[in-house]
């Protein structure tokens, strides 16, 4: 059983599907983090802009 598991593991590591899937997962995570960071900073900037507009409006 152990040798069968080792054979399957080595076969998985030799094939290109495993590393490719990991690379795509890392790229997807990096893109997701970049999107979250940019949306967060854009939201902060928009919030400040709307606060400035609100303060300039006559009451």
N, C-alpha and C positions, 0 to 999 in steps of 0.2 A: 504494500500500500504506500509506504513512504517513498519507494523508488518511483512509483507511478506519479506521485505528487511532484517529486523533483523533476521528472521528465516533462511533465506538463508545464511546470514553472519555467524551466530552461527553454522550452519551445516557445512559450509566451514572450520571454525576454529576447529571443533571437528574432522573432517576427517583428515586423515594423508597425503592426497595428497597436500594440501596447504603448510604446513610446510616443507614437503619433497622437494617440488619444490623450496622453498626459500633456503633451505640448499644446494641443488645442484647449484643454481645460485650463492650463496656465494662461494662455492668451485670452481666453474668455474672462477669466478672473481679473486680469489686468485691464481689459476694456471696461468691464463692469465698474471697477474701482475708479477709473478715469471718468466715466459717466457720472457716477455718484458725486465725485469731487467737483466736477464742473457744474452740475446742477445745483449743488449746495452753494457754491460761490455765486452763481448767477442769481439764485434765490435771495441771498443776502444783499446783493447789489440792488435787485429790484425792490426789496423791502425798504432799503435806505432811500431809494428814489421816490417811492410812494410816500414815505414819511416826510420827505422834503416838500413834495407837492402839497400834502395835507397841511403842513405848517404854513405854507405861503397862501393858502386859500383864506379869504376873509370869513370871519365867523359871524 
